[in-house]
Amino acid sequence: MSEPTQATHQKAFQINVDATKYGTFAEIGGGQEVARWFFRVGGASGTVAKTMSAYDMAVSDAIYGPTPRYVSRQRLQAMLDHEFKLLLERLDKQRGDRCAFFVFANTAATRSFTRQEEGHGWMGVRFQAAPREPASEIIIHVRLLDADNWHQQETLGVLGVNLLHGAFYRHTDPEALMASLMDELTPARAEVDMVCFSGPRFASVNNRLMSLRLVERGLCPATMFAPDGGVADPAEVLRKKPVLIERGSFRPVTLTTLEMLQRAHEQFQREPKLQGEPPVVLAEVTLRSLQGGDAKPQRDFLSRVDILGALGQTVLLSNLGAYHRVVAYLSRHTDKPVGIALGIPSLWNLLEKESYADLEGGLMESRGRLFKRDAKLLVHPWRNPDTGEVVTAETLQPAPPLRHLYTHLLENGFIEGIRGCNPDWLPIFPSGVRARLAAGDPSWETMVPPQAAAIIKRDRLFGLKA
């Protein structure tokens, strides 16, 4: 049975009257709101050792050192490091035997008269769960979706109290801690799209699985993993950069799916609008593709991230659904062109009614949303298994109602066929590879990249028969 949700003032007051918790609040930029909760509910003298509000950039640099970006994970980490060190130096002798110390910090940019961009911020807490215990840490990145500065600041305050309260009283159950972050908030007000647990209290926590939970629980529509498997911040990876993305099950990665991405990359980076700037390349795994897979879906998910990482790919895990939502999501972070690599079957599905049934404007609204942001579809050829015919973007014949629209998109460069593909790899599909794995047919190894084959054999993945 889940615990009842506590109001923000109840959480702040519970911390204030807990004589074992004592620490520092450091807030810069637009995030001057969390410490205020602890003063307004009363009893703050039992909790607050110091509050720091370094609003001026020069003052911030003087305290925490220079940084290229003030709203960044690097700046937050410097704040936590500096303030926790000071806290121990100044108070450990007097209070260390009876107090568990903490530092809460955030750095945020909210809407203002001069800044009309979407708000976002970094927030973290370094804390001792018991006196003189080595510190543990939680860091999150939040997108602020309210339309005005006042409400964004209010959201920061509530989220900060939730994070601190969760660290103190829910650290033994990280999933419950994450769920509590949105207490008294809604997805219309904020999204938490990155979380990272570290330290002795979280030694058994897998941050990739926690990121999966963020998407599953609706705290954000997507999260990201770097090629080394670590959790990445989409805002930092995608910021003002062109993007090429391929959506797939990648269960497993085949020679065909990898070739699709590589050939699409070669063509997309020659686009004049990119002006020679290399695109960020993403392999998108959707929640839908995780359903109905391995009997142990967590293991199945991690195996795909591991294999894609071994191939040097950045992974986007999303619950975005239709392609126009993928483009809208990427456009939050960049105004540069977006390329989407897909095969003929996926292109055909995109043209079907199911892909735009939820839009009042139907097909035309869907296409408008998809292509209005400098998006382009790069289409991999497909071999018809019944006739042996190779179908390309140029030879595809949509149904008559769509034919004129499709011709318009093709002739104006919104859709482009991928060239230079190996025809011998066209019949390879993940389902066929899995069938051979299950049957113990060793020919599956000729259908996947060597790096993928090594991991599949090592970890006995995707139903590999002994």
Phi, psi and omega per residue, in radians:
M1 nan 2.249 -3.095
S2 -1.291 2.621 3.125
E3 -1.283 2.583 3.079
P4 -1.151 2.548 -3.135
T5 -1.253 2.271 3.067
Q6 -1.583 2.522 3.052
A7 -1.228 2.781 -3.083
T8 -1.044 -0.741 -3.111
H9 -1.177 -0.547 3.089
Q10 -1.168 -0.719 3.115
K11 -1.111 -0.812 -3.125
A12 -1.089 -0.708 -3.126
F13 -1.205 -0.660 3.101
Q14 -1.038 -0.696 3.104
I15 -1.192 -0.744 -3.114
N16 -1.065 -0.622 -3.098
V17 -1.584 0.025 3.076
D18 -1.537 1.792 -3.022
A19 -1.177 -0.194 -3.126
T20 -1.519 -0.146 -3.084
K21 -1.860 2.222 -3.109
Y22 -2.669 2.327 -3.106
G23 -3.081 -2.824 -2.974
T24 -2.083 2.505 2.991
F25 -1.984 2.181 3.102
A26 -2.215 2.072 -3.063
E27 -2.355 2.256 3.117
I28 -2.252 2.849 -3.118
G29 1.268 -2.366 -3.076
G30 -1.488 0.093 -2.993
G31 -1.792 0.841 -3.071
Q32 -1.583 0.692 -2.899
E33 -2.095 -0.318 -2.990
V34 -1.334 -0.853 -3.125
A35 -1.014 -0.563 -3.116
R36 -0.979 -0.650 3.139
W37 -1.047 -0.671 -3.061
F38 -1.316 -0.479 3.053
F39 -1.345 -0.654 -3.025
R40 -1.309 -0.487 -3.109
V41 -1.480 -0.205 3.107
G42 1.641 2.662 3.092
G43 1.425 0.287 -3.049
A44 -1.169 -0.377 -3.114
S45 -1.122 -0.360 3.103
G46 -1.478 -0.119 -3.054
T47 -2.123 -0.701 -2.928
V48 -1.673 1.976 3.028
A49 -1.424 -0.656 -3.084
K50 -2.835 2.565 2.923
T51 -2.101 2.481 -3.115
M52 -2.232 2.259 3.111
S53 -2.320 1.513 -3.098
A54 -1.633 1.482 -3.042
Y55 -1.375 -0.673 -3.118
D56 -1.285 2.364 -3.085
M57 -1.111 -0.659 -3.141
A58 -1.144 -0.682 3.106
V59 -1.163 -0.746 3.116
S60 -1.048 -0.768 3.113
D61 -1.112 -0.679 -3.124
A62 -1.119 -0.564 -3.107
I63 -1.496 -0.827 -2.962
Y64 -1.911 -0.020 -3.120
G65 1.604 2.728 -3.105
P66 -1.208 2.677 3.120
T67 -2.607 2.558 3.118
P68 -1.134 -0.594 -3.115
R69 -2.356 2.332 -3.057
Y70 -1.428 -0.531 3.064
V71 -1.737 1.516 -3.044
S72 -2.717 2.814 3.097
R73 -1.132 -0.612 -3.137
Q74 -1.075 -0.744 3.122
R75 -1.164 -0.740 3.111
L76 -1.056 -0.766 -3.133
Q77 -1.090 -0.699 3.111
A78 -1.106 -0.663 3.116
M79 -1.133 -0.804 3.137
L80 -1.108 -0.747 -3.140
D81 -1.068 -0.886 -3.055
H82 -1.121 -0.863 -3.033
E83 -1.234 -0.618 3.137
F84 -1.221 -0.658 3.087
K85 -1.071 -0.786 3.114
L86 -1.091 -0.719 -3.103
L87 -1.049 -0.795 3.135
L88 -1.188 -0.706 -3.133
E89 -1.082 -0.666 -3.010
R90 -1.567 -0.496 -2.956
L91 -2.171 -0.155 -3.035
D92 -1.094 -0.690 -3.128
K93 -1.144 -0.709 -3.078
Q94 -1.396 -0.621 -2.981
R95 -2.182 -0.160 -2.961
G96 -1.060 -0.414 -3.109
D97 -1.416 -0.267 -3.083
R98 -2.212 -0.114 -3.090
C99 -2.102 2.436 2.950
A100 -1.653 2.014 -3.043
F101 -1.452 2.694 3.082
F102 -2.579 2.715 2.909
V103 -2.255 2.194 2.980
F104 -1.841 2.362 -3.139
A105 -2.481 2.606 2.974
N106 -2.623 2.722 3.022
T107 -2.457 2.165 -2.974
A108 -2.496 2.727 3.023
A109 -2.174 2.071 3.121
T110 -1.930 2.963 3.072
R111 -1.098 2.568 3.101
S112 -2.655 -3.084 3.126
F113 -1.072 -0.615 -3.088
T114 -1.733 -0.237 -3.112
R115 -2.174 1.872 -3.113
Q116 -1.822 0.187 3.097
E117 -1.316 2.888 3.086
E118 -1.065 2.436 3.125
G119 -1.406 2.670 3.052
H120 -2.800 2.907 3.141
G121 -2.890 2.861 3.047
W122 -1.930 2.443 -3.045
M123 -2.500 2.409 -3.130
G124 -2.705 2.784 3.061
V125 -2.392 2.287 2.992
R126 -1.932 2.212 -2.976
F127 -2.584 2.661 2.950
Q128 -1.689 2.250 3.091
A129 -1.356 -0.339 3.080
A130 -2.572 2.704 -3.116
P131 -0.919 2.321 3.099
R132 1.067 0.299 3.020
E133 -1.387 2.505 3.028
P134 -0.958 2.468 -2.996
A135 -1.285 2.578 2.966
S136 -1.945 2.959 -2.988
E137 -2.608 2.521 3.011
I138 -2.286 2.260 3.077
I139 -2.175 2.385 3.070
I140 -2.319 2.736 2.968
H141 -2.042 2.360 -3.070
V142 -2.206 2.430 2.980
R143 -1.744 2.304 -3.088
L144 -1.792 2.036 -2.946
L145 -1.819 -0.130 3.097
D146 -1.087 2.679 -3.031
A147 -1.454 -0.202 -3.081
D148 -2.330 2.813 -3.048
N149 -1.079 -0.764 -3.050
W150 -1.062 -0.786 -3.119
H151 -1.245 -0.571 3.078
Q152 -1.141 -0.708 3.090
Q153 -1.120 -0.714 3.097
E154 -1.050 -0.729 3.104
T155 -1.076 -0.760 3.109
L156 -1.023 -0.734 -3.137
G157 -1.093 -0.827 -3.131
V158 -1.122 -0.790 -3.115
L159 -1.103 -0.693 3.124
G160 -1.108 -0.749 3.089
V161 -1.096 -0.739 3.121
N162 -1.059 -0.733 -3.132
L163 -1.141 -0.803 -3.109
L164 -1.147 -0.757 3.128
H165 -1.106 -0.743 3.115
G166 -1.092 -0.709 3.124
A167 -1.067 -0.698 -3.097
F168 -1.311 -0.757 -2.918
Y169 -2.010 -0.070 3.122
R170 -2.265 0.276 -3.060
H171 -1.164 -0.323 3.088
T172 -1.355 -0.188 3.133
D173 -2.351 1.410 -3.054
P174 -0.987 -0.572 3.133
E175 -1.179 -0.719 3.076
A176 -1.153 -0.639 3.087
L177 -1.034 -0.810 -3.132
M178 -1.112 -0.729 3.141
A179 -1.074 -0.585 -3.103
S180 -1.322 -0.209 -3.133
L181 -1.040 -0.523 -3.079
M182 -1.712 0.256 3.059
D183 -1.005 2.280 -3.123
E184 1.140 0.291 3.034
L185 -2.244 2.906 3.093
T186 -2.268 2.805 3.084
P187 -1.063 -0.317 3.090
A188 -1.302 -0.259 -3.097
R189 -1.820 -0.556 -3.069
A190 -2.733 2.659 3.015
E191 -2.286 2.314 3.035
V192 -1.781 1.849 -3.008
D193 -1.874 0.101 3.039
M194 -2.681 2.369 3.055
V195 -2.458 2.471 3.138
C196 -2.471 2.089 3.085
F197 -1.777 2.462 3.089
S198 -2.662 2.869 3.129
G199 1.769 3.010 -3.011
P200 -1.072 -0.587 -3.141
R201 -1.234 -0.270 -3.111
F202 -2.131 0.480 -3.077
A203 -1.060 -0.519 -3.104
S204 -1.669 0.049 -3.089
V205 -1.433 2.279 3.031
N206 -1.702 1.922 -3.045
N207 -1.129 -0.448 3.097
R208 -1.198 -0.681 3.093
L209 -1.199 -0.610 3.085
M210 -1.131 -0.632 3.087
S211 -1.183 -0.659 3.035
L212 -1.025 -0.723 3.129
R213 -1.124 -0.592 3.089
L214 -0.983 -0.773 -3.116
V215 -1.275 -0.757 -3.135
E216 -1.069 -0.657 -3.107
R217 -1.479 -0.033 3.103
G218 1.380 0.294 3.086
L219 -1.278 -0.356 3.080
C220 -2.783 2.787 3.135
P221 -1.462 -0.270 -3.084
A222 -2.822 2.674 3.029
T223 -2.461 2.950 -2.924
M224 -2.380 2.614 3.121
F225 -2.280 2.327 3.121
A226 -1.312 2.872 3.118
P227 -0.975 -0.482 3.117
D228 -1.396 0.038 3.121
G229 1.583 -0.153 -3.140
G230 -1.295 2.721 3.103
V231 -1.264 2.328 -3.120
A232 -2.064 2.764 3.097
D233 -1.670 2.032 -3.135
P234 -0.965 -0.653 -3.101
A235 -1.084 -0.654 -3.125
E236 -1.392 -0.657 -3.121
V237 -1.203 -0.693 -3.000
L238 -1.669 -0.150 -2.959
R239 -0.928 1.963 3.037
K240 0.999 0.636 -3.132
K241 -2.197 2.576 2.982
P242 -1.150 2.675 -3.040
V243 -2.340 2.392 2.966
L244 -2.081 2.261 -3.057
I245 -2.328 2.452 3.019
E246 -2.154 2.200 3.097
R247 -1.664 2.343 3.133
G248 -2.919 2.978 3.032
S249 -1.382 -0.571 -3.104
F250 0.885 0.729 -3.071
R251 -2.171 1.267 -0.012
P252 -1.687 -3.116 2.964
V253 -1.131 2.287 3.090
T254 -1.917 2.958 3.046
L255 -1.030 -0.592 -3.123
T256 -1.193 -0.840 -3.105
T257 -1.144 -0.636 3.124
L258 -1.224 -0.702 3.110
E259 -1.107 -0.709 3.116
M260 -0.949 -0.796 -3.119
L261 -1.222 -0.708 -3.115
Q262 -1.175 -0.802 3.134
R263 -1.168 -0.691 3.097
A264 -1.087 -0.679 3.111
H265 -1.073 -0.787 3.141
E266 -1.021 -0.746 -3.121
Q267 -1.301 -0.741 -3.034
F268 -1.146 -0.661 -3.085
Q269 -1.262 -0.155 3.033
R270 -1.556 -0.022 3.110
E271 -1.068 2.274 -3.132
P272 -0.982 -0.599 -3.093
K273 -1.159 -0.357 3.114
L274 -1.346 -0.360 3.106
Q275 0.908 0.690 3.087
G276 1.409 -0.038 -3.133
E277 -1.339 2.190 -3.121
P278 -1.190 2.384 3.140
P279 -1.402 2.690 2.920
V280 -1.307 2.274 -3.101
V281 -1.862 2.214 -3.084
L282 -2.161 2.448 2.935
A283 -1.851 2.010 -3.055
E284 -1.690 2.139 3.016
V285 -1.866 2.204 -3.116
T286 -1.693 2.713 3.074
L287 -1.007 -0.633 -3.134
R288 -1.052 -0.672 -3.121
S289 -1.255 -0.253 3.094
L290 -1.483 -0.303 -3.098
Q291 -1.410 2.489 3.089
G292 1.252 0.322 -3.125
G293 -1.693 -2.210 -3.110
D294 -1.055 2.626 3.094
A295 -1.092 -0.367 3.064
K296 -2.015 1.497 -2.998
P297 -1.060 -0.524 3.111
Q298 -1.119 -0.808 3.112
R299 -1.091 -0.709 3.135
D300 -1.072 -0.784 3.129
F301 -1.090 -0.841 -3.108
L302 -1.117 -0.606 -3.138
S303 -1.128 -0.670 3.121
R304 -1.162 -0.736 3.103
V305 -1.098 -0.719 -3.137
D306 -1.093 -0.794 -3.102
I307 -1.177 -0.793 3.121
L308 -1.101 -0.670 3.085
G309 -1.107 -0.704 3.112
A310 -1.099 -0.419 3.092
L311 -1.599 0.127 3.094
G312 1.397 0.340 -3.059
Q313 -1.725 2.447 2.951
T314 -1.477 2.342 -3.044
V315 -1.887 2.312 3.007
L316 -1.915 2.060 3.039
L317 -1.701 2.160 -3.008
S318 -2.423 2.841 2.977
N319 -2.194 0.776 -2.959
L320 -1.543 -0.378 3.097
G321 1.276 -2.090 -3.007
A322 -1.085 2.692 -3.093
Y323 -1.094 -0.589 -3.122
H324 -1.163 -0.439 3.058
R325 -1.294 -0.558 3.063
V326 -1.090 -0.808 3.141
V327 -1.116 -0.720 3.125
A328 -1.092 -0.698 3.121
Y329 -1.111 -0.835 -3.134
L330 -1.093 -0.575 -3.101
S331 -1.252 -0.223 3.009
R332 -1.127 -0.527 -2.990
H333 -1.867 -0.302 -3.092
T334 -2.609 2.584 3.032
D335 -1.870 0.213 3.133
K336 -1.503 2.902 -3.103
P337 -1.042 2.636 3.112
V338 -2.138 2.245 3.050
G339 -1.916 2.420 3.117
I340 -2.107 2.055 3.096
A341 -1.611 2.247 -3.122
L342 -2.700 2.834 3.114
G343 -1.647 2.998 3.133
I344 -1.002 -0.783 3.114
P345 -1.015 -0.695 3.116
S346 -1.202 -0.654 3.085
L347 -1.100 -0.715 3.124
W348 -1.094 -0.761 3.107
N349 -1.100 -0.624 3.129
L350 -1.100 -0.547 3.140
L351 -1.433 -0.198 -3.119
E352 -1.326 2.763 -3.081
K353 -1.073 -0.570 -3.076
E354 -1.048 -0.437 -3.084
S355 -1.385 -0.165 3.135
Y356 -2.457 0.341 -3.076
A357 -1.131 -0.427 -3.099
D358 -1.494 -0.046 -3.112
L359 -1.738 2.328 -3.132
E360 -1.070 -0.642 -3.117
G361 -1.442 0.041 3.060
G362 1.024 -2.442 -3.051
L363 -1.000 -0.793 -3.064
M364 -1.155 -0.685 3.108
E365 -1.160 -0.720 3.121
S366 -1.056 -0.834 3.141
R367 -1.133 -0.646 3.114
G368 -1.105 -0.753 3.126
R369 -1.168 -0.619 -3.090
L370 -1.223 -0.736 -2.967
F371 -1.798 -0.067 -3.058
K372 -1.275 -0.275 -3.066
R373 -1.886 0.763 3.111
D374 1.008 0.721 3.110
A375 -1.657 2.593 3.119
K376 -2.426 2.434 3.052
L377 -1.698 2.184 3.076
L378 -1.899 1.984 -2.874
V379 -1.871 2.154 3.113
H380 -1.440 2.430 -3.141
P381 -1.159 2.882 -3.074
W382 -2.460 2.441 3.087
R383 -1.784 2.126 3.103
N384 -1.131 2.055 -3.072
P385 -1.181 -0.344 -3.125
D386 -1.485 -0.693 -3.052
T387 -1.880 -0.296 -3.067
G388 1.392 -0.016 -3.131
E389 -1.228 2.381 3.053
V390 -1.600 2.117 -3.128
V391 -1.839 2.273 3.105
T392 -2.035 3.040 3.087
A393 -1.039 -0.573 -3.087
E394 -1.377 -0.480 -3.086
T395 -1.764 -0.112 3.117
L396 -1.061 2.371 3.134
Q397 -2.033 1.645 3.110
P398 -1.172 2.934 3.078
A399 -1.069 2.639 -3.068
P400 -0.843 -0.715 -3.124
P401 -1.084 -0.400 -3.089
L402 -1.803 -0.134 -2.948
R403 -1.088 -0.766 -3.104
H404 -1.184 -0.715 3.119
L405 -1.121 -0.755 -3.141
Y406 -1.095 -0.734 3.116
T407 -1.078 -0.702 3.099
H408 -1.060 -0.803 -3.123
L409 -1.149 -0.659 -3.135
L410 -1.202 -0.825 -3.073
E411 -1.213 -0.434 -3.122
N412 -1.733 0.212 2.986
G413 1.407 0.165 3.075
F414 -1.333 -0.448 3.071
I415 -2.179 2.360 -3.101
E416 -2.513 2.356 3.107
G417 -1.294 2.502 3.062
I418 -1.443 2.258 -3.067
R419 -1.846 2.840 3.054
G420 1.343 0.418 -3.091
C421 -1.429 2.606 3.111
N422 -1.368 1.989 -3.095
P423 -1.127 -0.437 -3.136
D424 -1.200 -0.346 -3.111
W425 -1.629 -0.141 -3.088
L426 -1.036 -0.612 -3.128
P427 -1.341 -0.041 -3.058
I428 -1.460 2.164 3.075
F429 -2.287 2.622 3.130
P430 -0.958 -0.664 -3.129
S431 -1.084 -0.668 3.103
G432 -1.167 -0.661 3.091
V433 -1.117 -0.778 -3.131
R434 -1.105 -0.640 3.108
A435 -1.085 -0.713 3.128
R436 -1.235 -0.626 3.070
L437 -1.051 -0.804 -3.105
A438 -1.170 -0.549 -3.113
A439 -1.487 -0.100 -3.094
G440 1.288 0.403 3.135
D441 -1.474 1.943 -3.049
P442 -1.177 -0.144 -3.129
S443 -1.167 -0.206 3.114
W444 -1.036 -0.493 -3.094
E445 -1.139 -0.410 3.128
T446 -1.405 -0.056 -3.032
M447 -1.889 -0.057 -3.110
V448 -2.272 2.758 3.073
P449 -1.070 2.630 -3.125
P450 -0.976 -0.680 3.140
Q451 -1.086 -0.689 3.114
A452 -1.173 -0.737 -3.133
A453 -1.044 -0.722 -3.108
A454 -1.097 -0.747 -3.119
I455 -1.241 -0.690 3.120
I456 -1.052 -0.769 -3.140
K457 -1.231 -0.695 -3.117
R458 -1.106 -0.762 -3.048
D459 -1.801 0.047 3.117
R460 0.903 1.122 -3.021
L461 -1.708 2.851 2.981
F462 0.954 0.641 3.060
G463 1.385 0.352 -3.141
L464 -0.985 2.166 -3.126
K465 -1.410 2.369 -3.134
A466 -1.104 nan nan
